[in-house]
């Protein structure tokens, strides 16, 4: 999984400052790691899942999915 570059985040989010990008990502339900320079680290996969509404839709791997049992 590749991380988005700071330029990618600026282009996608429309925000230049790392703190603003971090707030925007947290508002989308992500919990990005923050580099020492203040810019967030997020993968393309995580951002795509958040933007398409699929973030957190999977059950944790160690718990069964009971949704099929009605």
N, CA, C and O atoms as CSV, one atom per row, in Angstrom:
chain,resi,resn,atom,element,x,y,z
A,1,UNK,N,N,0.839,-1.175,0.000
A,1,UNK,CA,C,0.000,0.000,0.000
A,1,UNK,C,C,0.885,1.239,0.000
A,1,UNK,O,O,1.743,1.408,0.865
A,2,UNK,N,N,0.666,2.069,-0.953
A,2,UNK,CA,C,1.467,3.289,-1.068
A,2,UNK,C,C,0.811,4.444,-0.326
A,2,UNK,O,O,-0.409,4.609,-0.344
A,3,UNK,N,N,1.650,5.233,0.324
A,3,UNK,CA,C,1.161,6.429,1.003
A,3,UNK,C,C,0.967,7.541,-0.011
A,3,UNK,O,O,1.670,7.605,-1.019
A,4,UNK,N,N,0.008,8.418,0.264
A,4,UNK,CA,C,-0.163,9.600,-0.561
A,4,UNK,C,C,0.950,10.578,-0.225
A,4,UNK,O,O,1.339,10.711,0.936
A,5,UNK,N,N,1.455,11.253,-1.229
A,5,UNK,CA,C,2.475,12.267,-0.988
A,5,UNK,C,C,1.793,13.534,-0.471
A,5,UNK,O,O,0.584,13.696,-0.637
A,6,UNK,N,N,2.554,14.428,0.151
A,6,UNK,CA,C,1.956,15.699,0.580
A,6,UNK,C,C,1.308,16.459,-0.583
A,6,UNK,O,O,0.280,17.110,-0.397
A,7,UNK,N,N,1.900,16.380,-1.776
A,7,UNK,CA,C,1.312,17.048,-2.955
A,7,UNK,C,C,-0.008,16.391,-3.354
A,7,UNK,O,O,-0.946,17.082,-3.751
A,8,UNK,N,N,-0.087,15.061,-3.253
A,8,UNK,CA,C,-1.339,14.359,-3.552
A,8,UNK,C,C,-2.436,14.815,-2.594
A,8,UNK,O,O,-3.558,15.100,-3.013
A,9,UNK,N,N,-2.103,14.880,-1.309
A,9,UNK,CA,C,-3.096,15.302,-0.317
A,9,UNK,C,C,-3.565,16.734,-0.582
A,9,UNK,O,O,-4.750,17.044,-0.457
A,10,UNK,N,N,-2.624,17.596,-0.948
A,10,UNK,CA,C,-2.978,18.991,-1.245
A,10,UNK,C,C,-3.933,19.055,-2.434
A,10,UNK,O,O,-4.912,19.800,-2.411
A,11,UNK,N,N,-3.644,18.274,-3.467
A,11,UNK,CA,C,-4.489,18.270,-4.665
A,11,UNK,C,C,-5.874,17.678,-4.380
A,11,UNK,O,O,-6.881,18.216,-4.840
A,12,UNK,N,N,-5.929,16.587,-3.634
A,12,UNK,CA,C,-7.192,15.900,-3.379
A,12,UNK,C,C,-8.064,16.651,-2.378
A,12,UNK,O,O,-9.266,16.806,-2.593
A,13,UNK,N,N,-7.462,17.118,-1.288
A,13,UNK,CA,C,-8.229,17.771,-0.232
A,13,UNK,C,C,-8.409,19.269,-0.457
A,13,UNK,O,O,-9.301,19.887,0.124
A,14,UNK,N,N,-7.561,19.849,-1.301
A,14,UNK,CA,C,-7.638,21.285,-1.540
A,14,UNK,C,C,-7.116,22.100,-0.366
A,14,UNK,O,O,-7.452,23.275,-0.220
A,15,UNK,N,N,-6.296,21.477,0.469
A,15,UNK,CA,C,-5.746,22.135,1.654
A,15,UNK,C,C,-4.229,22.026,1.619
A,15,UNK,O,O,-3.682,20.975,1.285
A,16,UNK,N,N,-3.549,23.126,1.968
A,16,UNK,CA,C,-2.085,23.138,1.905
A,16,UNK,C,C,-1.427,22.791,3.230
A,16,UNK,O,O,-0.395,22.121,3.242
A,17,UNK,N,N,-1.993,23.226,4.338
A,17,UNK,CA,C,-1.364,23.012,5.629
A,17,UNK,C,C,-1.617,21.595,6.137
A,17,UNK,O,O,-2.720,21.062,6.018
A,18,UNK,N,N,-0.574,21.000,6.704
A,18,UNK,CA,C,-0.674,19.639,7.218
A,18,UNK,C,C,-1.719,19.493,8.307
A,18,UNK,O,O,-2.429,18.489,8.356
A,19,UNK,N,N,-1.822,20.495,9.191
A,19,UNK,CA,C,-2.812,20.416,10.273
A,19,UNK,C,C,-4.228,20.428,9.704
A,19,UNK,O,O,-5.100,19.711,10.197
A,20,UNK,N,N,-4.459,21.221,8.688
A,20,UNK,CA,C,-5.783,21.271,8.058
A,20,UNK,C,C,-6.089,19.957,7.350
A,20,UNK,O,O,-7.222,19.476,7.387
A,21,UNK,N,N,-5.081,19.377,6.708
A,21,UNK,CA,C,-5.264,18.082,6.055
A,21,UNK,C,C,-5.592,17.001,7.079
A,21,UNK,O,O,-6.455,16.155,6.848
A,22,UNK,N,N,-4.896,17.039,8.211
A,22,UNK,CA,C,-5.144,16.065,9.274
A,22,UNK,C,C,-6.567,16.200,9.797
A,22,UNK,O,O,-7.252,15.195,9.986
A,23,UNK,N,N,-7.025,17.435,10.034
A,23,UNK,CA,C,-8.408,17.644,10.499
A,23,UNK,C,C,-9.408,17.123,9.478
A,23,UNK,O,O,-10.399,16.496,9.851
A,24,UNK,N,N,-9.166,17.371,8.203
A,24,UNK,CA,C,-10.077,16.906,7.157
A,24,UNK,C,C,-10.130,15.386,7.120
A,24,UNK,O,O,-11.206,14.801,6.991
A,25,UNK,N,N,-8.973,14.748,7.234
A,25,UNK,CA,C,-8.934,13.282,7.219
A,25,UNK,C,C,-9.629,12.705,8.445
A,25,UNK,O,O,-10.345,11.709,8.344
A,26,UNK,N,N,-9.421,13.323,9.594
A,26,UNK,CA,C,-10.106,12.853,10.808
A,26,UNK,C,C,-11.607,13.054,10.692
A,26,UNK,O,O,-12.383,12.247,11.203
A,27,UNK,N,N,-12.021,14.121,10.028
A,27,UNK,CA,C,-13.445,14.351,9.790
A,27,UNK,C,C,-14.068,13.297,8.889
A,27,UNK,O,O,-15.279,13.082,8.912
A,28,UNK,N,N,-13.223,12.640,8.092
A,28,UNK,CA,C,-13.688,11.563,7.215
A,28,UNK,C,C,-13.667,10.217,7.929
A,28,UNK,O,O,-14.027,9.197,7.342
A,29,UNK,N,N,-13.247,10.208,9.193
A,29,UNK,CA,C,-13.215,8.969,9.954
A,29,UNK,C,C,-11.869,8.275,9.962
A,29,UNK,O,O,-11.748,7.175,10.501
A,30,UNK,N,N,-10.852,8.894,9.373
A,30,UNK,CA,C,-9.514,8.307,9.347
A,30,UNK,C,C,-8.724,8.762,10.561
A,30,UNK,O,O,-9.011,9.803,11.151
A,31,UNK,N,N,-7.737,7.976,10.922
A,31,UNK,CA,C,-6.834,8.340,12.023
A,31,UNK,C,C,-5.410,8.287,11.489
A,31,UNK,O,O,-4.683,7.327,11.744
A,32,UNK,N,N,-5.008,9.321,10.746
A,32,UNK,CA,C,-3.690,9.280,10.116
A,32,UNK,C,C,-2.551,9.456,11.112
A,32,UNK,O,O,-2.691,10.116,12.141
A,33,UNK,N,N,-1.427,8.847,10.775
A,33,UNK,CA,C,-0.189,9.101,11.486
A,33,UNK,C,C,0.272,10.486,11.047
A,33,UNK,O,O,0.093,10.849,9.885
A,34,UNK,N,N,0.856,11.260,11.944
A,34,UNK,CA,C,1.319,12.601,11.607
A,34,UNK,C,C,2.843,12.610,11.670
A,34,UNK,O,O,3.438,12.255,12.687
A,35,UNK,N,N,3.463,13.022,10.564
A,35,UNK,CA,C,4.916,13.125,10.491
A,35,UNK,C,C,5.409,14.234,11.424
A,35,UNK,O,O,4.625,15.091,11.832
A,36,UNK,N,N,6.689,14.226,11.761
A,36,UNK,CA,C,7.232,15.289,12.609
A,36,UNK,C,C,7.046,16.697,12.027
A,36,UNK,O,O,6.990,17.673,12.775
A,37,UNK,N,N,6.950,16.804,10.697
A,37,UNK,CA,C,6.740,18.125,10.095
A,37,UNK,C,C,5.268,18.547,10.089
A,37,UNK,O,O,4.934,19.628,9.603
A,38,UNK,N,N,4.390,17.695,10.628
A,38,UNK,CA,C,2.971,18.039,10.742
A,38,UNK,C,C,2.092,17.555,9.608
A,38,UNK,O,O,0.877,17.750,9.650
A,39,UNK,N,N,2.669,16.932,8.597
A,39,UNK,CA,C,1.857,16.431,7.491
A,39,UNK,C,C,1.355,15.028,7.797
A,39,UNK,O,O,2.085,14.226,8.379
A,40,UNK,N,N,0.125,14.720,7.414
A,40,UNK,CA,C,-0.448,13.399,7.706
A,40,UNK,C,C,0.054,12.326,6.741
A,40,UNK,O,O,0.464,12.617,5.617
A,41,UNK,N,N,0.011,11.095,7.205
A,41,UNK,CA,C,0.348,9.939,6.381
A,41,UNK,C,C,-0.911,9.095,6.263
A,41,UNK,O,O,-1.487,8.684,7.271
A,42,UNK,N,N,-1.335,8.840,5.039
A,42,UNK,CA,C,-2.522,8.020,4.793
A,42,UNK,C,C,-2.299,7.261,3.490
A,42,UNK,O,O,-1.639,7.766,2.581
A,43,UNK,N,N,-2.842,6.061,3.397
A,43,UNK,CA,C,-2.691,5.265,2.176
A,43,UNK,C,C,-3.810,5.589,1.202
A,43,UNK,O,O,-4.872,6.084,1.581
A,44,UNK,N,N,-3.542,5.294,-0.062
A,44,UNK,CA,C,-4.575,5.480,-1.085
A,44,UNK,C,C,-5.805,4.637,-0.752
A,44,UNK,O,O,-6.939,5.090,-0.904
A,45,UNK,N,N,-5.567,3.409,-0.298
A,45,UNK,CA,C,-6.680,2.501,0.012
A,45,UNK,C,C,-7.573,3.069,1.114
A,45,UNK,O,O,-8.799,3.047,0.996
A,46,UNK,N,N,-6.963,3.576,2.180
A,46,UNK,CA,C,-7.748,4.125,3.286
A,46,UNK,C,C,-8.547,5.344,2.836
A,46,UNK,O,O,-9.713,5.495,3.201
A,47,UNK,N,N,-7.922,6.213,2.045
A,47,UNK,CA,C,-8.628,7.406,1.575
A,47,UNK,C,C,-9.779,7.029,0.649
A,47,UNK,O,O,-10.863,7.605,0.737
A,48,UNK,N,N,-9.549,6.071,-0.229
A,48,UNK,CA,C,-10.603,5.620,-1.144
A,48,UNK,C,C,-11.768,5.026,-0.364
A,48,UNK,O,O,-12.928,5.309,-0.665
A,49,UNK,N,N,-11.466,4.207,0.634
A,49,UNK,CA,C,-12.533,3.606,1.443
A,49,UNK,C,C,-13.332,4.684,2.177
A,49,UNK,O,O,-14.557,4.597,2.259
A,50,UNK,N,N,-12.653,5.691,2.706
A,50,UNK,CA,C,-13.342,6.764,3.419
A,50,UNK,C,C,-14.211,7.586,2.470
A,50,UNK,O,O,-15.331,7.961,2.817
A,51,UNK,N,N,-13.699,7.864,1.279
A,51,UNK,CA,C,-14.438,8.702,0.330
A,51,UNK,C,C,-15.625,7.972,-0.288
A,51,UNK,O,O,-16.580,8.613,-0.725
A,52,UNK,N,N,-15.581,6.643,-0.331
A,52,UNK,CA,C,-16.686,5.881,-0.906
A,52,UNK,C,C,-17.655,5.364,0.149
A,52,UNK,O,O,-18.629,4.684,-0.172
A,53,UNK,N,N,-17.382,5.690,1.412
A,53,UNK,CA,C,-18.287,5.280,2.479
A,53,UNK,C,C,-18.109,3.866,2.947
A,53,UNK,O,O,-18.988,3.328,3.619
A,54,UNK,N,N,-16.991,3.238,2.613
A,54,UNK,CA,C,-16.755,1.853,3.013
A,54,UNK,C,C,-15.823,1.738,4.204
A,54,UNK,O,O,-15.421,0.632,4.567
A,55,UNK,N,N,-15.476,2.841,4.810
A,55,UNK,CA,C,-14.571,2.806,5.954
A,55,UNK,C,C,-15.278,2.172,7.144
A,55,UNK,O,O,-16.367,2.601,7.527
A,56,UNK,N,N,-14.664,1.159,7.722
A,56,UNK,CA,C,-15.224,0.498,8.895
A,56,UNK,C,C,-16.376,-0.437,8.597
A,56,UNK,O,O,-17.066,-0.872,9.519
A,57,UNK,N,N,-16.604,-0.760,7.329
A,57,UNK,CA,C,-17.732,-1.628,7.001
A,57,UNK,C,C,-17.421,-3.108,7.182
A,57,UNK,O,O,-18.334,-3.934,7.192
A,58,UNK,N,N,-16.157,-3.449,7.324
A,58,UNK,CA,C,-15.779,-4.849,7.506
A,58,UNK,C,C,-15.732,-5.188,8.987
A,58,UNK,O,O,-15.328,-4.369,9.813
A,59,UNK,N,N,-16.149,-6.403,9.309
A,59,UNK,CA,C,-16.019,-6.880,10.687
A,59,UNK,C,C,-14.552,-7.188,10.945
A,59,UNK,O,O,-13.850,-7.611,10.026
A,60,UNK,N,N,-14.077,-6.993,12.148
A,60,UNK,CA,C,-12.687,-7.357,12.447
A,60,UNK,C,C,-12.430,-8.826,12.124
A,60,UNK,O,O,-13.330,-9.657,12.246
A,61,UNK,N,N,-11.217,-9.142,11.718
A,61,UNK,CA,C,-10.892,-10.482,11.269
A,61,UNK,C,C,-11.091,-11.543,12.341
A,61,UNK,O,O,-11.327,-12.707,12.019
A,62,UNK,N,N,-10.999,-11.160,13.604
A,62,UNK,CA,C,-11.127,-12.153,14.666
A,62,UNK,C,C,-12.565,-12.318,15.162
A,62,UNK,O,O,-12.800,-13.038,16.133
A,63,UNK,N,N,-13.520,-11.668,14.516
A,63,UNK,CA,C,-14.916,-11.812,14.904
A,63,UNK,C,C,-15.742,-12.298,13.709
A,63,UNK,O,O,-15.539,-11.833,12.588
A,64,UNK,N,N,-16.663,-13.222,13.941
A,64,UNK,CA,C,-17.481,-13.707,12.847
A,64,UNK,C,C,-18.484,-12.646,12.374
A,64,UNK,O,O,-18.866,-11.750,13.127
A,65,UNK,N,N,-18.890,-12.770,11.136
A,65,UNK,CA,C,-19.901,-11.876,10.572
A,65,UNK,C,C,-21.253,-12.568,10.675
A,65,UNK,O,O,-21.523,-13.518,9.939
A,66,UNK,N,N,-22.107,-12.097,11.584
A,66,UNK,CA,C,-23.404,-12.704,11.818
A,66,UNK,C,C,-24.508,-12.077,10.974
A,66,UNK,O,O,-25.681,-12.388,11.183
A,67,UNK,N,N,-24.171,-11.204,10.030
A,67,UNK,CA,C,-25.189,-10.498,9.258
A,67,UNK,C,C,-26.036,-11.443,8.403
A,67,UNK,O,O,-27.178,-11.115,8.082
A,68,UNK,N,N,-25.502,-12.606,8.029
A,68,UNK,CA,C,-26.257,-13.554,7.212
A,68,UNK,C,C,-27.319,-14.299,8.018
A,68,UNK,O,O,-28.250,-14.872,7.451
A,69,UNK,N,N,-27.177,-14.288,9.319
A,69,UNK,CA,C,-28.146,-14.977,10.166
A,69,UNK,C,C,-29.287,-14.028,10.462
A,69,UNK,O,O,-29.090,-13.033,11.159
A,70,UNK,N,N,-30.412,-14.294,9.979
A,70,UNK,CA,C,-31.512,-13.351,10.125
A,70,UNK,C,C,-32.435,-13.735,11.166
A,70,UNK,O,O,-33.418,-13.036,11.408
